[in-house]
Amino acid sequence: MIFIWLGFLVLIAVLLFLDLGLFHRKDTVLTFKQALGWTGVWIAAALVFNGFVYGLYEQNWLGWTDYKSHHLSGSEAALQFFTGYVVEKSLSMDNLFVIAMVFAYFHVPLALQHRVLFWGIFGAVVLRGIMIALGSVLITRFEWIIYVFGAFLVFSAAKMLFAKEESFSPEHNPLINLTKKFFPVTHEFHGHHFFVNVAGKTMATPLFLALVLVESSDVMFAVDSIPAVFAVTRDPFIVFTSNIFAILGLRSLYFVLGSMMEKFRYLKPSIIVLLAYVGFKMLLSHYYPIPNGVSLGIIAAILTTGVVASLVADKKQ
């Protein structure tokens, strides 16, 4: 079993290396067409891996299901992966708006934004792995924790619904202040470097501060999204792999939606409804379990409603 986990981590490392080390070595601006193409590549990669998940659970490749206390069929595992992927991708949309504000605040050039997103995703893989492992242990040892997760998601949805719009003030962020205590910060960018040596002193650049905020925002959103995927499946392998594949494509998706974010005004309300639905699904899981096929249809309907409503409102305006 450990070889499959290690194999997946190696696969992700190779994909990330190819992304930044081969295809995006130079700091260039992704065009809309290029970003759309890369978004398609990452979605295709997730679908191909989902086929591997099907074979893993259906054909018992490398004795995988022998290690499982509960046996999923290949179709059940593939459906759980795809549903978890859609849930994570949907909830991550809200994170894109925060990232856009971070880049605007620090005036990060378009050519450097891809590098910040790359290292932000790299850090997210590590942090989410730790959070998913912790969540799996808690659910295994304390069955009732699933209700805590569900109540937390409902609370988060209510908080998002009634929260007032606040001004974006990174200068009050504790991580930014902590970073400035350890490293003096330059006033200008130095290419794609996060740190530079000035007069024998190591200094952070504004690009590193942007990375710190992008990383911290992902952690905050992961607190919601990871419990939401546990509502779909409690299999840690499916939770982790669907989560990682969903965030891998966020960089290119950001550049696709960058110029259109203001048009999707009803996307955030649909995400709130989605979060509340997943929370209630977890709370009712013991008494009224909702099949994943039905959940996938409900999730698709919620997101489609938000996108269509946004496009109709934008067209009228």
VOPAGU-2260 file (C-alpha; in pm, 1 decimal, decimal comma):
REM VOPAGU-2260
SITE   aa  ch    i         X         Y         Z
SITE  MET   A    0       0,0       0,0       0,0
SITE  ILE   A    1     284,7     240,1      80,8
SITE  PHE   A    2     413,2     207,3    -276,5
SITE  ILE   A    3      89,9     345,3    -419,0
SITE  TRP   A    4     101,4     645,7    -185,4
SITE  LEU   A    5     466,0     707,4    -272,4
SITE  GLY   A    6     387,9     660,2    -640,1
SITE  PHE   A    7     118,3     928,5    -623,8
SITE  LEU   A    8     352,0    1172,6    -449,4
SITE  VAL   A    9     618,8    1106,5    -713,4
SITE  LEU   A   10     358,2    1166,5    -986,7
SITE  ILE   A   11     263,4    1502,9    -835,2
SITE  ALA   A   12     630,3    1599,0    -799,9
SITE  VAL   A   13     691,8    1514,0   -1166,4
SITE  LEU   A   14     386,4    1710,2   -1282,4
SITE  LEU   A   15     491,5    2014,8   -1081,0
SITE  PHE   A   16     847,6    1989,8   -1211,0
SITE  LEU   A   17     726,1    1970,4   -1570,2
SITE  ASP   A   18     492,4    2263,0   -1510,8
SITE  LEU   A   19     748,9    2509,8   -1374,7
SITE  GLY   A   20    1079,9    2351,6   -1467,6
SITE  LEU   A   21    1001,6    2274,2   -1831,8
SITE  PHE   A   22     693,0    2449,7   -1965,2
SITE  HIS   A   23     704,4    2770,7   -1760,3
SITE  ARG   A   24    1071,8    2831,8   -1693,2
SITE  LYS   A   25    1051,7    3187,9   -1820,6
SITE  ASP   A   26     843,9    3457,1   -1651,8
SITE  THR   A   27     587,7    3512,0   -1923,6
SITE  VAL   A   28     223,4    3614,3   -1917,1
SITE  LEU   A   29     -20,2    3333,0   -1990,4
SITE  THR   A   30    -270,8    3427,9   -2257,6
SITE  PHE   A   31    -635,8    3337,4   -2213,1
SITE  LYS   A   32    -602,2    3065,1   -2475,8
SITE  GLN   A   33    -294,0    2915,8   -2307,6
SITE  ALA   A   34    -455,5    2925,1   -1963,9
SITE  LEU   A   35    -769,0    2760,0   -2101,3
SITE  GLY   A   36    -555,1    2490,8   -2263,0
SITE  TRP   A   37    -367,5    2419,4   -1939,7
SITE  THR   A   38    -694,7    2409,6   -1747,0
SITE  GLY   A   39    -811,2    2141,3   -1988,9
SITE  VAL   A   40    -483,8    1951,3   -1940,9
SITE  TRP   A   41    -522,9    1944,0   -1561,3
SITE  ILE   A   42    -888,3    1837,6   -1585,3
SITE  ALA   A   43    -791,7    1562,2   -1829,7
SITE  ALA   A   44    -514,5    1448,7   -1592,1
SITE  ALA   A   45    -767,8    1423,1   -1307,6
SITE  LEU   A   46   -1005,5    1218,8   -1524,7
SITE  VAL   A   47    -726,3     984,7   -1633,0
SITE  PHE   A   48    -625,2     935,1   -1269,8
SITE  ASN   A   49    -988,9     864,9   -1186,9
SITE  GLY   A   50    -967,0     576,3   -1433,0
SITE  PHE   A   51    -668,4     451,3   -1234,2
SITE  VAL   A   52    -873,7     480,6    -913,9
SITE  TYR   A   53   -1142,6     266,0   -1076,0
SITE  GLY   A   54    -890,9      -5,7   -1163,0
SITE  LEU   A   55    -725,5      17,6    -823,4
SITE  TYR   A   56   -1047,2     -62,4    -639,7
SITE  GLU   A   57   -1216,2    -280,9    -901,1
SITE  GLN   A   58    -919,6    -495,8   -1007,5
SITE  ASN   A   59    -733,5    -484,8    -674,5
SITE  TRP   A   60    -410,2    -370,2    -838,3
SITE  LEU   A   61    -103,3    -433,2    -619,6
SITE  GLY   A   62    -333,6    -585,5    -357,7
SITE  TRP   A   63    -475,7    -240,3    -278,7
SITE  THR   A   64    -817,4    -344,1    -146,4
SITE  ASP   A   65    -661,2    -613,7      72,6
SITE  TYR   A   66    -547,4    -330,9     299,2
SITE  LYS   A   67    -895,1    -178,2     325,9
SITE  SER   A   68   -1130,1    -248,5     615,4
SITE  HIS   A   69   -1422,1    -163,2     385,6
SITE  HIS   A   70   -1427,3    -254,6      18,4
SITE  LEU   A   71   -1546,3      -8,3    -242,6
SITE  SER   A   72   -1628,2    -116,6    -592,8
SITE  GLY   A   73   -1444,1      54,5    -876,3
SITE  SER   A   74   -1751,0     257,4    -975,1
SITE  GLU   A   75   -1812,9     368,8    -615,4
SITE  ALA   A   76   -1452,0     477,3    -571,3
SITE  ALA   A   77   -1448,3     661,0    -905,7
SITE  LEU   A   78   -1774,9     839,4    -822,2
SITE  GLN   A   79   -1640,1     943,5    -482,2
SITE  PHE   A   80   -1319,3    1073,9    -639,1
SITE  PHE   A   81   -1505,2    1275,5    -901,4
SITE  THR   A   82   -1755,9    1416,1    -650,2
SITE  GLY   A   83   -1475,5    1510,0    -409,6
SITE  TYR   A   84   -1287,8    1671,0    -698,5
SITE  VAL   A   85   -1591,0    1882,0    -794,8
SITE  VAL   A   86   -1657,8    1984,3    -432,9
SITE  GLU   A   87   -1297,1    2089,6    -373,1
SITE  LYS   A   88   -1269,5    2269,7    -706,3
SITE  SER   A   89   -1594,4    2456,9    -637,4
SITE  LEU   A   90   -1504,4    2564,4    -285,3
SITE  SER   A   91   -1160,5    2675,3    -405,9
SITE  MET   A   92   -1322,3    2925,3    -642,4
SITE  ASP   A   93   -1370,9    3167,1    -354,8
SITE  ASN   A   94    -998,3    3146,7    -289,0
SITE  LEU   A   95    -930,6    3280,1    -639,8
SITE  PHE   A   96   -1099,4    3609,1    -551,0
SITE  VAL   A   97    -872,6    3646,0    -246,6
SITE  ILE   A   98    -564,9    3568,0    -456,3
SITE  ALA   A   99    -670,8    3834,2    -706,0
SITE  MET   A  100    -689,8    4091,2    -422,7
SITE  VAL   A  101    -345,1    3984,5    -294,2
SITE  PHE   A  102    -186,8    4035,5    -636,0
SITE  ALA   A  103    -362,7    4368,4    -681,1
SITE  TYR   A  104    -253,1    4493,2    -337,6
SITE  PHE   A  105     114,6    4411,6    -395,2
SITE  HIS   A  106     100,5    4510,5    -763,5
SITE  VAL   A  107     247,0    4173,8    -861,3
SITE  PRO   A  108     327,9    4178,0   -1235,2
SITE  LEU   A  109     130,4    3928,7   -1442,7
SITE  ALA   A  110     450,4    3754,9   -1552,0
SITE  LEU   A  111     537,8    3673,0   -1186,7
SITE  GLN   A  112     194,8    3560,4   -1069,7
SITE  HIS   A  113     232,6    3208,0   -1205,3
SITE  ARG   A  114     545,9    3149,0    -993,3
SITE  VAL   A  115     369,7    3262,7    -674,8
SITE  LEU   A  116      76,1    3035,4    -750,2
SITE  PHE   A  117     309,6    2743,7    -824,2
SITE  TRP   A  118     486,6    2762,6    -488,7
SITE  GLY   A  119     155,8    2832,3    -317,4
SITE  ILE   A  120      19,2    2506,5    -459,2
SITE  PHE   A  121     338,2    2322,7    -363,5
SITE  GLY   A  122     296,8    2434,2      -2,2
SITE  ALA   A  123     -73,4    2350,5     -13,8
SITE  VAL   A  124       5,0    1989,3    -109,6
SITE  VAL   A  125     215,8    1948,3     204,3
SITE  LEU   A  126     -21,6    2128,6     440,7
SITE  ARG   A  127    -334,0    1957,4     308,9
SITE  GLY   A  128    -165,1    1619,9     339,6
SITE  ILE   A  129    -108,0    1687,6     709,0
SITE  MET   A  130    -464,0    1815,6     760,8
SITE  ILE   A  131    -622,0    1520,0     577,3
SITE  ALA   A  132    -412,3    1270,7     776,1
SITE  LEU   A  133    -524,3    1437,1    1099,7
SITE  GLY   A  134    -887,6    1440,1     988,2
SITE  SER   A  135    -875,1    1070,8     894,8
SITE  VAL   A  136    -733,8     977,9    1235,2
SITE  LEU   A  137   -1000,5    1181,0    1415,1
SITE  ILE   A  138   -1288,3    1028,8    1215,0
SITE  THR   A  139   -1151,5     675,8    1261,9
SITE  ARG   A  140   -1110,9     712,1    1637,1
SITE  PHE   A  141   -1407,4     938,3    1710,0
SITE  GLU   A  142   -1707,7     863,4    1488,9
SITE  TRP   A  143   -1899,6    1158,0    1631,9
SITE  ILE   A  144   -1642,5    1403,8    1493,3
SITE  ILE   A  145   -1825,4    1385,4    1158,8
SITE  TYR   A  146   -2113,0    1579,0    1321,4
SITE  VAL   A  147   -1868,7    1840,6    1446,4
SITE  PHE   A  148   -1740,4    1881,9    1091,1
SITE  GLY   A  149   -2096,2    1910,3     961,4
SITE  ALA   A  150   -2195,0    2170,9    1218,8
SITE  PHE   A  151   -1877,5    2365,0    1143,6
SITE  LEU   A  152   -1958,2    2375,4     771,4
SITE  VAL   A  153   -2313,8    2497,2     837,2
SITE  PHE   A  154   -2174,2    2761,8    1071,7
SITE  SER   A  155   -1917,8    2866,9     809,1
SITE  ALA   A  156   -2192,4    2900,9     547,6
SITE  ALA   A  157   -2402,4    3114,7     782,7
SITE  LYS   A  158   -2101,3    3328,4     868,4
SITE  MET   A  159   -2025,6    3384,9     498,7
SITE  LEU   A  160   -2390,4    3469,0     431,8
SITE  PHE   A  161   -2422,4    3735,8     697,6
SITE  ALA   A  162   -2066,2    3864,9     700,1
SITE  LYS   A  163   -2017,1    4224,3     593,4
SITE  GLU   A  164   -1771,7    4312,9     323,0
SITE  GLU   A  165   -1444,8    4411,5     487,8
SITE  SER   A  166   -1160,0    4610,1     340,3
SITE  PHE   A  167    -859,6    4405,7     237,4
SITE  SER   A  168    -577,2    4498,0     475,7
SITE  PRO   A  169    -274,9    4265,8     450,5
SITE  GLU   A  170     -70,6    4502,1     667,0
SITE  HIS   A  171    -273,1    4376,4     966,8
SITE  ASN   A  172    -216,5    4008,7     881,9
SITE  PRO   A  173     -21,4    3842,7    1168,3
SITE  LEU   A  174     182,3    3627,9     926,5
SITE  ILE   A  175     290,8    3934,5     733,3
SITE  ASN   A  176     394,5    4108,8    1054,9
SITE  LEU   A  177     578,8    3795,1    1169,4
SITE  THR   A  178     763,3    3774,5     836,6
SITE  LYS   A  179     870,6    4137,9     865,5
SITE  LYS   A  180    1013,7    4068,2    1211,2
SITE  PHE   A  181    1248,4    3804,9    1068,8
SITE  PHE   A  182    1327,8    3966,2     734,6
SITE  PRO   A  183    1344,1    4328,4     623,4
SITE  VAL   A  184    1141,9    4378,1     305,1
SITE  THR   A  185    1255,8    4554,0     -11,2
SITE  HIS   A  186    1033,9    4819,6    -164,1
SITE  GLU   A  187    1061,6    4680,8    -514,9
SITE  PHE   A  188    1053,0    4346,8    -694,8
SITE  HIS   A  189    1374,5    4171,2    -792,1
SITE  GLY   A  190    1256,3    3956,3   -1080,8
SITE  HIS   A  191    1103,8    3629,4    -963,5
SITE  HIS   A  192    1320,1    3612,6    -650,1
SITE  PHE   A  193    1156,9    3579,4    -308,5
SITE  PHE   A  194    1478,3    3677,5    -127,1
SITE  VAL   A  195    1772,9    3894,3    -228,5
SITE  ASN   A  196    2102,6    3987,9     -70,9
SITE  VAL   A  197    2140,3    4362,2     -21,8
SITE  ALA   A  198    2466,0    4489,8     132,8
SITE  GLY   A  199    2527,5    4149,5     289,9
SITE  LYS   A  200    2177,9    4134,3     440,6
SITE  THR   A  201    1910,0    3884,2     333,9
SITE  MET   A  202    1588,2    4067,9     251,1
SITE  ALA   A  203    1244,4    3943,2     147,6
SITE  THR   A  204    1077,8    4091,8    -158,5
SITE  PRO   A  205     710,5    4189,9    -194,0
SITE  LEU   A  206     674,6    3871,5    -400,8
SITE  PHE   A  207     746,3    3664,0     -88,4
SITE  LEU   A  208     484,7    3857,6     110,6
SITE  ALA   A  209     233,0    3780,2    -162,8
SITE  LEU   A  210     329,1    3412,4    -137,1
SITE  VAL   A  211     278,8    3416,6     240,6
SITE  LEU   A  212     -73,3    3556,0     198,0
SITE  VAL   A  213    -161,3    3312,3     -80,1
SITE  GLU   A  214     -42,9    3022,3     135,3
SITE  SER   A  215    -230,1    3141,2     444,0
SITE  SER   A  216    -551,1    3195,9     246,7
SITE  ASP   A  217    -531,9    2838,0     117,2
SITE  VAL   A  218    -502,2    2707,2     472,4
SITE  MET   A  219    -811,5    2903,3     576,5
SITE  PHE   A  220   -1014,6    2771,6     284,5
SITE  ALA   A  221    -885,5    2417,4     342,0
SITE  VAL   A  222   -1042,2    2426,4     689,0
SITE  ASP   A  223   -1378,8    2431,0     509,4
SITE  SER   A  224   -1305,6    2227,9     198,4
SITE  ILE   A  225   -1133,9    1925,3     355,9
SITE  PRO   A  226   -1421,7    1844,0     596,6
SITE  ALA   A  227   -1655,2    1890,8     298,6
SITE  VAL   A  228   -1475,1    1616,2     103,5
SITE  PHE   A  229   -1500,2    1388,2     409,5
SITE  ALA   A  230   -1877,0    1419,7     361,6
SITE  VAL   A  231   -1831,0    1248,9      25,1
SITE  THR   A  232   -1587,9     975,6     132,6
SITE  ARG   A  233   -1390,1     874,5     437,8
SITE  ASP   A  234   -1125,9     697,6     234,5
SITE  PRO   A  235    -808,8     906,1     298,8
SITE  PHE   A  236    -656,5     811,2     -38,4
SITE  ILE   A  237    -958,2     937,4    -231,7
SITE  VAL   A  238    -984,0    1248,4     -12,8
SITE  PHE   A  239    -617,8    1335,0     -63,4
SITE  THR   A  240    -587,8    1257,6    -434,3
SITE  SER   A  241    -911,7    1433,0    -534,2
SITE  ASN   A  242    -811,7    1732,1    -320,9
SITE  ILE   A  243    -466,1    1759,9    -475,5
SITE  PHE   A  244    -584,3    1723,8    -834,3
SITE  ALA   A  245    -846,3    1992,2    -773,0
SITE  ILE   A  246    -593,4    2249,0    -650,0
SITE  LEU   A  247    -331,0    2160,3    -911,7
SITE  GLY   A  248    -541,6    2320,0   -1182,3
SITE  LEU   A  249    -619,5    2636,1    -987,5
SITE  ARG   A  250    -323,5    2828,1   -1129,3
SITE  SER   A  251    -434,6    2805,0   -1490,2
SITE  LEU   A  252    -799,5    2845,8   -1388,4
SITE  TYR   A  253    -707,7    3169,7   -1213,9
SITE  PHE   A  254    -577,7    3314,2   -1540,3
SITE  VAL   A  255    -888,7    3193,1   -1723,2
SITE  LEU   A  256   -1123,5    3362,8   -1477,6
SITE  GLY   A  257    -898,1    3660,2   -1398,5
SITE  SER   A  258   -1065,4    3893,9   -1643,5
SITE  MET   A  259   -1415,4    3759,0   -1576,1
SITE  MET   A  260   -1435,0    3738,6   -1195,6
SITE  GLU   A  261   -1662,6    4040,1   -1165,5
SITE  LYS   A  262   -1913,0    3875,0   -1398,6
SITE  PHE   A  263   -1969,3    3580,9   -1163,8
SITE  ARG   A  264   -2144,1    3782,1    -895,8
SITE  TYR   A  265   -2366,1    3492,6    -785,5
SITE  LEU   A  266   -2086,0    3238,7    -763,0
SITE  LYS   A  267   -2016,6    3315,4    -397,8
SITE  PRO   A  268   -2383,9    3271,8    -291,2
SITE  SER   A  269   -2388,5    2936,5    -472,2
SITE  ILE   A  270   -2070,8    2835,0    -285,6
SITE  ILE   A  271   -2240,6    2927,7      43,2
SITE  VAL   A  272   -2539,6    2708,7     -47,2
SITE  LEU   A  273   -2301,7    2427,7    -144,3
SITE  LEU   A  274   -2116,6    2455,3     186,6
SITE  ALA   A  275   -2443,7    2446,1     382,1
SITE  TYR   A  276   -2567,9    2146,0     183,3
SITE  VAL   A  277   -2249,8    1947,7     250,6
SITE  GLY   A  278   -2271,1    2038,8     619,5
SITE  PHE   A  279   -2629,3    1914,6     647,7
SITE  LYS   A  280   -2533,5    1601,7     453,4
SITE  MET   A  281   -2274,7    1523,5     720,5
SITE  LEU   A  282   -2518,0    1593,2    1004,3
SITE  LEU   A  283   -2779,4    1361,5     851,5
SITE  SER   A  284   -2533,5    1094,7     735,7
SITE  HIS   A  285   -2629,5     845,2    1007,3
SITE  TYR   A  286   -3007,2     883,6     970,1
SITE  TYR   A  287   -3062,5     982,9     606,1
SITE  PRO   A  288   -2749,1     904,3     403,9
SITE  ILE   A  289   -2759,0    1073,7      63,6
SITE  PRO   A  290   -2605,8     866,5    -219,4
SITE  ASN   A  291   -2304,1    1027,9    -386,2
SITE  GLY   A  292   -2472,3    1012,1    -724,2
SITE  VAL   A  293   -2759,3    1223,7    -591,7
SITE  SER   A  294   -2514,4    1459,3    -418,1
SITE  LEU   A  295   -2321,4    1508,9    -740,2
SITE  GLY   A  296   -2643,6    1607,8    -916,9
SITE  ILE   A  297   -2738,3    1851,6    -639,0
SITE  ILE   A  298   -2389,5    2005,6    -637,0
SITE  ALA   A  299   -2395,7    2045,1   -1015,5
SITE  ALA   A  300   -2739,8    2210,1    -995,6
SITE  ILE   A  301   -2623,7    2455,5    -725,9
SITE  LEU   A  302   -2316,4    2561,4    -921,2
SITE  THR   A  303   -2497,3    2578,5   -1254,9
SITE  THR   A  304   -2764,4    2801,2   -1102,3
SITE  GLY   A  305   -2499,9    3041,4    -969,6
SITE  VAL   A  306   -2312,6    3060,2   -1301,4
SITE  VAL   A  307   -2626,9    3098,9   -1516,2
SITE  ALA   A  308   -2773,9    3362,6   -1283,3
SITE  SER   A  309   -2445,3    3556,0   -1298,3
SITE  LEU   A  310   -2432,0    3545,8   -1678,1
SITE  VAL   A  311   -2796,7    3651,0   -1711,7
SITE  ALA   A  312   -2750,6    3941,4   -1466,6
SITE  ASP   A  313   -2431,9    4051,8   -1642,1
SITE  LYS   A  314   -2603,5    4042,3   -1981,4
SITE  LYS   A  315   -2893,2    4254,8   -1853,6
SITE  GLN   A  316   -2653,9    4507,9   -1704,9
